[in-house]
């Protein structure tokens, strides 16, 4: 039996708008929670490499001239990769005075585990040249 006055009927539009607002607020909350969880995970993931990079940068001059024992960083995979990356960056940004000392740290080697590979053009020979810190210069082999 229909009544002339149905309280549910007159608030149906308001109820629909309220549900839409609550659903959008729930979506915003989930998005913010995802962003916060992702930032926490990335900070946790990059904390160790950042700490090791800072420690290696504080010893950088000693690593280059050989006063820091290479065993302290060469046997650790992360440290070795970071030193290689830092050395290649230093070579790229070095001036004419610094370049020979940095290039002396890179020695051609085909047996390296962690190697920077520069591929020659296929029409110019096509062989890969491996530059490695494992075949270290003489002042590193003390």
C-alpha positions in Angstrom: 0.0 0.0 0.0 1.5 3.3 -1.1 1.3 6.3 1.2 1.3 9.9 0.1 4.3 10.6 2.3 7.3 8.2 2.0 10.3 9.5 4.1 12.7 7.2 2.3 11.8 8.6 -1.1 12.6 12.2 -0.4 16.1 11.5 1.0 17.1 9.0 -1.7 19.2 11.6 -3.6 20.9 12.9 -0.5 21.7 9.2 0.5 23.2 8.6 -3.0 25.4 11.7 -2.7 26.5 10.8 0.8 27.5 7.3 -0.4 29.5 8.8 -3.3 31.3 11.2 -0.9 32.2 8.4 1.5 33.4 6.2 -1.3 35.6 9.0 -2.7 37.0 9.6 0.8 37.8 5.9 1.1 39.6 6.0 -2.2 41.6 9.0 -1.1 42.5 7.3 2.1 43.7 4.2 0.3 45.8 6.3 -2.1 47.5 8.1 0.7 48.1 4.8 2.6 49.6 3.3 -0.6 51.9 6.4 -1.1 53.0 6.3 2.5 53.7 2.5 2.4 55.7 2.9 -0.8 57.8 5.7 0.5 58.6 3.7 3.7 59.6 0.7 1.6 61.8 2.7 -0.8 63.5 4.5 2.1 64.2 1.2 3.8 65.4 -0.3 0.5 67.8 2.6 -0.3 69.1 3.2 3.2 72.0 0.7 3.1 73.4 1.8 -0.3 73.2 5.4 0.8 75.0 4.7 4.0 77.7 2.7 2.2 78.1 5.4 -0.4 78.6 8.0 2.3 81.2 5.8 4.0 83.0 5.2 0.8 82.9 8.9 -0.2 84.6 9.8 3.1 87.5 7.3 2.2 87.5 8.2 -1.6 91.0 9.8 -1.7 92.4 6.8 0.2 90.7 4.4 -2.2 92.1 6.1 -5.3 95.7 6.4 -4.1 95.8 3.0 -2.4 96.2 4.0 1.2 92.9 2.2 2.1 93.3 -1.5 1.8 91.3 -2.8 -1.2 90.2 -5.8 0.7 88.0 -3.6 2.9 85.7 -2.8 -0.1 86.6 -5.2 -2.9 85.3 -8.4 -1.2 81.9 -6.8 -0.5 79.7 -6.9 -3.6 77.8 -3.7 -2.8 80.9 -1.8 -1.9 82.7 -2.9 -5.1 79.7 -1.9 -7.3 79.5 1.4 -5.6 83.3 2.1 -6.0 83.1 1.1 -9.6 80.1 3.5 -10.2 81.8 6.3 -8.3 85.1 5.7 -10.2 83.3 5.9 -13.6 81.5 9.0 -12.5 84.8 10.6 -11.4 86.4 9.6 -14.7 83.5 11.3 -16.6 83.8 14.5 -14.6 87.6 14.6 -14.2 89.9 17.2 -15.7 93.2 16.6 -17.5 95.2 16.5 -14.2 93.0 14.0 -12.4 92.3 11.7 -15.3 95.6 9.7 -15.4 95.3 8.7 -11.7 91.7 7.6 -12.2 92.4 5.7 -15.4 95.2 3.9 -13.6 92.5 2.3 -11.4 90.9 0.7 -14.4 92.9 -2.1 -16.0 91.7 -4.3 -18.9 90.6 -7.7 -17.7 88.4 -10.4 -19.2 88.0 -12.3 -15.9 86.1 -9.8 -13.9 83.0 -10.5 -11.9 81.8 -7.0 -11.6 82.8 -5.3 -14.8 81.9 -2.2 -16.8 81.4 -3.4 -20.3 81.8 -1.1 -23.3 80.7 -2.8 -26.5 82.6 -1.8 -29.7 80.6 -1.2 -32.8 79.9 -4.5 -34.6 81.4 -3.2 -37.8 84.6 -2.2 -36.0 85.5 -5.6 -34.5 82.6 -6.2 -32.2 84.5 -7.5 -29.1 83.6 -6.4 -25.6 86.2 -4.7 -23.6 85.9 -5.3 -19.8 87.3 -2.8 -17.4 87.5 -4.1 -13.9 88.6 -3.2 -10.4 89.5 -6.8 -9.8 92.7 -6.4 -11.9 93.8 -3.5 -9.8 96.9 -1.3 -10.4 100.1 -2.1 -8.7 99.7 0.5 -5.9 96.5 -1.4 -4.9 98.1 -4.8 -4.6 100.1 -4.1 -1.4 
